[in-house]
Amino acid sequence: MSGSAGEQAPAYRSILSISDEAARVRALNEHLSTRSYVQGYSWSQADVDLFRQLSAPPADPRLFHVARWFRHIEAVLGGPCGRGEPCGRQASRGRRGQPQWCPPAGSPPCKLRLYNSLTRRKDVFVPQHGKRVTWYCCGPTVYDASHMGHARSYISFDILRRVLRDYFGYDVFYCMNITDVDDKIIKRARQNYLFERYREKQPQAAQVLQDVHAALKPFSAKLRETTDPDRRQMLERTQRAVELAAEPLQRAVQSGLPAEAANGCAEVLLEEAKDLLSDWLDGSLGSEVTDNSIFSKLPKFWEEEFHRDMEALNVLPPDVLTRVSEYVPEIVNFVQKIVDNGYGYASNGSVYFDTVKFASSDRHSYGKLVPEAVGDQKALQEGEGDLSISADRLSEKRSPNDFALWKASKPGEPSWPCPWGKGRPGWHIECSAMASALLGASMDIHGGGFDLRFPHHDNELAQSEAYFENDCWVRYFLHTGHLTIAGCKMSKSLKNFITIKDALKKHSARQLRLAFLMHSWKDTLDYSSNTMESALQYEKFLNEFFLNVKDVLRAPVGITGRFEKWEDEESELDRSFQDKKAAVHEALCDNVDTRTVLEEMRALVSQCNLYMAARKAARRRPNRALLESIALYLTHMLKIFGAIEDESTLGFPVRGPGASLDLEATVLPYLQVLSEFREGVRRIAREQKVPEVLQLSDALRDDILPELGVRLEDHEGLPTVVKLGDREALLREREEKRRAEEEKRKKKEEAARKKQEQEAAKLAKMKIPPSEMFLSESDKYSKFDENGLPTHDTEGKELSKGQAKKLKKLFEAQEKLHKEYLQMVQNGSFQ
């Protein structure tokens, strides 16, 4: 302790007399640097007087003595007091108080941004009501089998929905519709009904041929009018197929073959010409179909098939599902209010949306999503439907851009009563009315396929905002990208599509989902063999990691043995783990970028594999707790993405015949015992030199157990690894391994054969005396010297010096070879 309180008083008085505050603080700092002012010091009134001059410790780090002195007095006195205010000590004399604590600066949180079609950029996602998210998704028009285009949308939205709910913690209320009233459904239902009725009448073979020829005439006319090259190609293929199928029946009828043979040809033709005949029958008889049940039977069947497909793809069911046929009263009321608000008008029993009136309003804007497409008559007519683009229908509109809210039903179409006469809903109004009935005047998210942006979604926005008189019916519009098939456009109308059921025959739901996860949800995805091979390899890569970690975790250890000291390798791997988690979070915040997420996960697994390989090489166990944490995190992320379907605790589950049977937990203890017994037998067989037992042991590993979905991996000096996997995958691996071994064997044999041929050729060459080597080349040379060297060419001309020199070198090389041969014979090394 340097100096008492009394000894310091003169110094303090000198400091207090300094008028400039900055100079006073610097003088105090210099003085304090020569004394102790901490624990045990008896504070003087001079200290208190100086303390009162300061409102806070100085910020300049060079004045740290004053800052520290200030904090100690503040801890004792309770803070600086104004002039004339008493300062009472709040701690016993000489007692040190806690220093001031400051919270860490931290870093700004990463915010979720979604690509919003309304702005064509990534916008920060802010739900309207806290963590509650209202979401409407356009569902399918159910008139045929669901295809991979549907899978593209619904798997992608399922991934987005799961990420918002299970990763970001939003309370998502997800609604979807089923369009069961639509021009496509009406036309297909009539065609199916009329074709089946035609077949039930069992027409004669000649009648079938006559009807097909009659149907070909309007079909050929439609083909001539078609300008779209893809559609024209499809129609040409159909026409050729029908004409080829008609030829055998034509010959049968002309030659008077027995009825049985002719009827067989007729059945083949009916099957090939079904679409063509159905369209022809509908054109002439469609208006006679009046039974409404015909129009409900078809969508009910295909809706059930759609739900089965979604379940097979592990797509979560919606919280609420709406059907157009169940919301007709709500749709009528919705249309009426649009008319009442001045944005709709009745015309000949139909009701149309007045796009000009809406667009001219200061409060509204038409074509928010694709303004450049406004006026595209081809797109608008496709949106109206095949049954609604006749000349009389088009003439009912005030503007070509107007679209139907309600359609007057014609003969052969379902109908419902309404203020404008019997009719049915337009396509666009269906989603507006159903979504608004559930989600109100404004929803957070609306989703659909990219091809629905215009006119469907633009018209939805217009009519809904006309109904509510607002401009915010949808806050975020999300559109999934197109799906192509091996680089070609996928289209049901062009018959270029793959059904979900067919896709699932080739690949599992997880593999399809991984393929989608490896691409951005908003970009085009090419469904091809290359795409699926990438997904298969990624699944295999992850599965191998999970199986290796499970093997590490199965090693018997005590409770304390589960927790091991971390070396530099563990710390480095953990740092990488934390970095990858942060990168995954950033990627998910960036428009749910699953492609980057999967790459970060792949990189993390690669680092784990390197760590485990290094430990194995050093004959050391890897840290089980760290590997388990990483594997559990990866499992958690895959569950969020829907790539792991059930409550698997770690990795991909292995299920038995019963859905509830955890095959892994049930059989692995027995397989472990078998593996240990086999190791013991192999060790004894090696010691006793019994190769037959080793061969049986290898056969168990390579031939028998893979048939049961079990893989054993033998490692020199380490216990055998037991892995339970997919039987088909293991058999494919075995066949690939056998093919690789067979290829290796063939290459080795080919190399040996070539070497043998080369040696034989060399030996044959060595046997030839140099004096004879040119004599057989009479087509090149006509005269030779006494040693057998050519002197003249075939024309009798003497060889040039350059040619002679070159031949001399060849002669000398052969002379050397032949001497080697003679030496080998003399030594007896060649027989």
Order of alpha helices (4+ residues) and beta strands (2+ residues): alpha-alpha-alpha-alpha-beta-beta-beta-alpha-beta-alpha-alpha-alpha-alpha-alpha-alpha-beta-alpha-beta-beta-alpha-alpha-alpha-beta-beta-alpha-beta-alpha-beta-beta-beta-alpha-alpha-beta-alpha-alpha-alpha-alpha-alpha-alpha-beta-beta-alpha-beta-beta-alpha
